[in-house]
Amino acid sequence: LVGFVFCIAFLPGTAISEEKTMTPIAGGIPMIEGIKMLETGAVAPDFSIMDVEGKPFRLADGKGKKAFLLVFWSIFCEPCRFEMPLIQKMHDKFRETGLEVATIALDGDPLKSSIAGFIKQEGYTFKVLIDELDSKDMFKVADPYGVAGTPTLFILDREGKVTLAKAGKLTEEELEKAIRAVLKK
């Protein structure tokens, strides 16, 4: 967790002022206070960023066709690394039934090769995207989604509405149940 705290506290784009404090949620995951996470029922903001291989990804390209599991993470976040095998399992289990898994690394372009090495070493095959900063030094994806800590997961239905928004870890049963529910719609 020490790496996570360093990561979240010093990432550009998080708009953290000296007054912002970290509050642990269930499971001891530190979260930045004062950031409002996108809620269930909200329309997920569209975004366009590059994957770890430099290929463009646009969320709207899947609208009407796919449900999405979006996972915000950091290579420095130990709970995120522990959760990745579960994310891979969900990817393997549901990719043929209309679910696209896209993980969004908040570590930025300077750590892209380290992220790619980690993904390759672990044998993960889900999509790995690298969040980018906009002209105001805000994250293009994490800030509009209200990500205040990692891991943070969102499940979006085929129309782009949030059906699950969760900071911290989920059990396999909770995650699978939420995915099955969104795929039935």
Solvent accessible surface area in square Angstrom, and as a share of the most:
residue,aa,sasa,rsa
1,L,83,0.41
2,V,130,0.75
3,G,27,0.26
4,F,1,0.00
5,V,61,0.35
6,F,117,0.49
7,C,7,0.04
8,I,3,0.01
9,A,40,0.31
10,F,143,0.60
11,L,24,0.12
12,P,73,0.46
13,G,6,0.06
14,T,14,0.08
15,A,65,0.50
16,I,58,0.29
17,S,48,0.31
18,E,174,0.78
19,E,141,0.63
20,K,71,0.30
21,T,70,0.41
22,M,65,0.29
23,T,54,0.31
24,P,91,0.57
25,I,61,0.31
26,A,87,0.68
27,G,77,0.74
28,G,33,0.32
29,I,4,0.02
30,P,12,0.08
31,M,21,0.09
32,I,6,0.03
33,E,85,0.38
34,G,74,0.71
35,I,52,0.27
36,K,152,0.64
37,M,53,0.24
38,L,32,0.16
39,E,101,0.45
40,T,91,0.53
41,G,47,0.46
42,A,32,0.25
43,V,95,0.54
44,A,10,0.08
45,P,40,0.25
46,D,73,0.38
47,F,12,0.05
48,S,61,0.39
49,I,4,0.02
50,M,86,0.38
51,D,15,0.08
52,V,24,0.14
53,E,128,0.57
54,G,34,0.32
55,K,116,0.49
56,P,104,0.65
57,F,20,0.09
58,R,119,0.43
59,L,13,0.07
60,A,33,0.25
61,D,88,0.46
62,G,5,0.04
63,K,114,0.48
64,G,44,0.43
65,K,137,0.58
66,K,78,0.33
67,A,0,0.00
68,F,7,0.03
69,L,0,0.00
70,L,0,0.00
71,V,2,0.01
72,F,0,0.00
73,W,0,0.00
74,S,1,0.00
75,I,30,0.15
76,F,81,0.34
77,C,0,0.00
78,E,69,0.31
79,P,14,0.09
80,C,2,0.01
81,R,86,0.31
82,F,139,0.58
83,E,10,0.04
84,M,1,0.00
85,P,76,0.48
86,L,27,0.14
87,I,0,0.00
88,Q,25,0.11
89,K,97,0.41
90,M,0,0.00
91,H,22,0.10
92,D,72,0.37
93,K,93,0.39
94,F,8,0.03
95,R,113,0.41
96,E,151,0.67
97,T,77,0.45
98,G,21,0.20
99,L,5,0.02
100,E,26,0.12
101,V,2,0.01
102,A,0,0.00
103,T,0,0.00
104,I,0,0.00
105,A,0,0.00
106,L,3,0.02
107,D,10,0.05
108,G,13,0.13
109,D,93,0.48
110,P,122,0.77
111,L,54,0.27
112,K,62,0.26
113,S,93,0.60
114,S,53,0.34
115,I,0,0.00
116,A,36,0.28
117,G,37,0.36
118,F,31,0.13
119,I,15,0.08
120,K,171,0.72
121,Q,144,0.64
122,E,81,0.36
123,G,49,0.47
124,Y,24,0.09
125,T,87,0.51
126,F,9,0.04
127,K,69,0.29
128,V,5,0.03
129,L,0,0.00
130,I,6,0.03
131,D,2,0.01
132,E,55,0.24
133,L,66,0.33
134,D,52,0.27
135,S,116,0.75
136,K,162,0.69
137,D,85,0.44
138,M,63,0.28
139,F,7,0.03
140,K,81,0.34
141,V,0,0.00
142,A,3,0.02
143,D,38,0.20
144,P,65,0.41
145,Y,1,0.00
146,G,3,0.03
147,V,8,0.05
148,A,6,0.05
149,G,0,0.00
150,T,1,0.01
151,P,0,0.00
152,T,0,0.00
153,L,0,0.00
154,F,0,0.00
155,I,0,0.00
156,L,1,0.00
157,D,16,0.09
158,R,60,0.22
159,E,100,0.45
160,G,14,0.14
161,K,94,0.40
162,V,2,0.01
163,T,39,0.23
164,L,40,0.20
165,A,23,0.18
166,K,65,0.28
167,A,13,0.10
168,G,1,0.01
169,K,111,0.47
170,L,18,0.09
171,T,71,0.41
172,E,59,0.26
173,E,128,0.57
174,E,88,0.39
175,L,0,0.00
176,E,30,0.14
177,K,153,0.65
178,A,23,0.18
179,I,0,0.00
180,R,111,0.41
181,A,57,0.44
182,V,2,0.01
183,L,29,0.14
184,K,173,0.73
185,K,153,0.65
